[in-house]
Amino acid sequence: MAVPNILFKAKQFFALSKFRLSALVVFSGAIGYAMGANTIDWLAFFFLCLGSFFVTAGANTINQIWERDLDKLMKRTQNRPMPTGTLSVSEGIIFTLVSSIICTIMLAVFLNLLTAILSLVSLLLYGFVYTPLKQKSPIAVFVGAFPGALPPLIGWVAATGEIGFYGFLLFLIQFAWQFPHFWAIAWVGHEDYSKAGFNLLPSGGQSLHSALQIMAYTLFLLPVGLMPWYFGMAGITSAIIISICGALFLIPSFLLVRKGDRKSALMLMFSSFFYLPIVQVALLLDKI
């Protein structure tokens, strides 16, 4: 195979991995590891990041294999490798098997078995439960919130060897964040999602009821975000930062209830991109 063709294929596999989403998973896992570790084992940290990236890439590939025909119907996904045919289903399956199996074994060998098991559970839930549910019911968002919230817990387990209460708190914050984050995306892309038959907003459409539920879950983040301080995991400084972030995050959700427009949903979506990393970094810098 000529070098240009090899480079082209590599670029397509890179696109299949959904780099930004996989990088966010790695970031959350790294925060969880740093929160749990007394001292950083940089070799273990490297294998956690590498393994997490490729297991997530495998889960994303399963998702794209399932939805390859549906992706053709949506503007935001029609140029992905599967719907355009630049990568075949068999190539996607091979990529998933190689990346997922090797990296799951890597996590078990260089970290611990529980880290590998949780990573595999995340892949299976995302690829084989959440993905097929997306066309059937809004409950898919609830199901998808579990693998979506596992990265910081996986990082904590990688550092400590056990789930632990503090590891669960990191999971809970990211779990609660998933709902306003994903529903904002679903609101912004509602027209596109509808073409593929995805039913993702809590009340099935861009309604006042859906907006109220989004605001309720955003409001729920305020007490959840303070739990690390309340239970002695982090100090008062992070609690103040998290409270400010939660209040600011609540503003666009209130605007969405009031106006019900795409602009408010976009504000909420972009706010969610900032909320989680700021909260996680604040907890890390202020951990006790």
N, C-alpha and C positions, 0 to 999 in steps of 0.2 A: 504494500500500500504506500502511495506517495506521501511525502511529508505533509503537503497541504491538506490531504484527506485525513491524515492522522490528527492534525491540529483542529480540523473542522469537527471531527468526531469528539475530540476531547472537549471542545467548546460546547457541544450539544450535551454531553454528560454533565458538564459543569452547570448548564442551564437546568438540567433535570434535577440537580441537587437542591434547587431553590436556595442559593447561597445566603441571601439575607435572612431568610427564615431559619436556616440551619445555623447561621452565625449567632442569631438571637438565642437559640437553644444552648449553644456552647457558652455564650456569655452568662446566661442564667445558671448553668451548671458550674461554671467557674466561680461565680459568686457563692453558690452553695458550698463548694469545696473550701473556699477561703474562709467562709463563716464557721465551718466545722473543724478546720485544721488548726492545731496549736502552732505548728510550723509547716511551711509549704514544702512538700516533696516534689520538686520540679519535674522529675521524671514521671511520677504518677500523675501530676497535673497535665503534662503533655499528652499522656495516653488517654486521660479523661477527655480532653478537648478533641483529640483526633478521633477517638472512638465515638464520642457523642455526635460529632459532625457527620460521620459516615453512616451511623445508625439512623440519624434523622434524614439524611439523604436517601437512604433506603426506604424509609416510611413515605417520604415525599414522592418517590418513584412509584411505589405501590398505588398511591393516590392518583397519580397521572395515568397509570395503566388502566385503572378502573374507569377513569373519566375521560379517556382519550376521545371518544365520540362526542361527549357532552362539551368538551373543551373547544371543539370546532364551532360550537354555536355561540360562544361568548367572545366578545372583542378582546377582553383582557387576557384570554388564554389561547386564542386561536393560533398564535405563532409559537407555541411551545413545541418541543421536539416530537412528541407523540402525535398530535393532530396534524402536523405538517409532514409527517412521515420521514423526517430526517433520522429518527431512531425507531427501530422496530420494537414490537412487544417483546420478542425474544431477547433483544439487546437490553431492554429495560429489566427484564426478569433476571438476566445474568448479572447486571449491575447491582440489583437489589440483593441477590443471594451472596455475591462476593463481598460487597461492602458490609452488609449486615452481619453475616456469619463470622467473617474474619474479625470485625471490630467488637462483636459481642464476646468472642473468645478472648480478644485482647483485654477487654475490660475485666473479665473474670481472672485472667492470669496476672495482670499488672496492678489491679486494684483489689476487687473482691467479688465473690459470686453474687452477692445481693445487688451490687451495682449493675452487673451484667443482666440479671433477671429483670430488674426494674426497667432497664433500657429496652429489653426485648418485649416486655409487657406494653411499654409505650408504643413501640412499633406496631404490635399486633392490634392494639386498640385503635390507633390512628388509621392504619391501613385497611383493616378488615371489619371494623365495627363502625367507627365514625364515618368513614368515606361512603359506604353503601347506604347509611342512614340519611345522608344529606338530602336525598330526593324524597324521603318518606315522611319526615317529621322534624319540627324545630327542636325536638329532644336531642338531635344530633349535636347541637351546640353544647348541651350539658355533658354528653358522652365525650365529645372532643376536648372539653375542658380538663379532663383527667390526664390524658397524655400531654396536653399543653402545659399543665402545671407541674409535671414530674421533674423537669430538668434541675431546678434548685435542690429538690429532695435527692435526686440521683447524685448531685455533687456533694451534698452533705453525707450521704451514705458512703461515697467514695473516700471521704476523709475520715469518717468515724467507724465505718463498718456496721452501722445500725441506723434505723430510721430515726428514732428519738423524737421527743416532743418538739424541740426547736426545729428539727428538720421538717416536721409536720407544719409548723407555723409558716415556714418559707413556702411550702406547697400551698397552704391555704391562701396566702396573699396572691400568689400567681393564679390560683384557681378562681378567686373572686374577680380578679382583673380581666380574665378571659371573656366574661360576659359583655361588659360595655365595650371592650375592645373589638370583639368579633361582631357584635350586633351593629356597631358603628360602620364597620366594613360592609356588612350585609345591607345596611340601609343605603350607603353610598352606591353600592353595586347592585341594588335590587333589580333594576331593569335587566341587567346582564344575567344575573343569577336566575331570573324568572324564565329566560329563554331556555335554560338547561333543566328547568323543573325543580330547582333548589328552593326549598321552603325553610328559610333560616331565621327570619325575624320571629320574635316570641309570640306574636299574635297573627303571624302569617302575612303581614304586609306593613306598609308604612302608615300605621294608624296611631292615634293618640294612646291607645292601650299599649302598643309596643314601646312607644316613647316613654311612658310612665314606668314600664318594667325596666327599661334601660337605666332610667334615672334612679330607680330603687336599688339596682345592683351597684351603681356608681356610689350611691350613698352608703351602701353596706361596706364599701372599701374603707371608709373612715374608721370605724371601730376595729375592723380586721387589721388595718395597717398599724394600729397602736398596740396590738397584742405582743409583739416582740419587746416593747418597752415595759408593758404591764407585767410580763412574766420574767423580766430580768435578762432578756437576751441581748438587748441593746439599750443605750442610754437615752436621756431626755432630748438631746440634740437631734437625733434621728427622728424622735417622736414629733418634734416641732416641724421638721422638714416634711415628714410624711403627712402631717395634718394640713400643712399649706398646700402640698401637692394634691391631696384629696379634695380640698375646698376648690382649688382651681380646676380640677378635673370635673367637679360637679357643675361648674358654670355652663359648659357647652351641652351637658345633658339636660339642664333646665331649659336652655334655649331650644333644644330639640323638642321638648314637651310644648313649649310656648309657640314655636313657629312650625315645627314639623317639616323643615326644608333640608335640602341636600347640604347647604352651606353649614348649618349647625352640625349635621352628621359628620362632615369633613373636619370641623373643628374638634369634635369629640374623638374622631379617629386619630388625628395628629397628636392630640393631648395624650392619648393612650400610649403612643410611641415613646413619649417622654416620661410618662408617669413611672412605668415599671423600672427602667434602668436607674432613674434618679433615686427611687425608693430603695432599690437593692444596693446601690453604692453607698447611700446614707447609712443603711444598716451595717454594711461592712466596715465603714470608717468609724462607726460608733459602737461596734460590738463590745460586749463586756466579757 
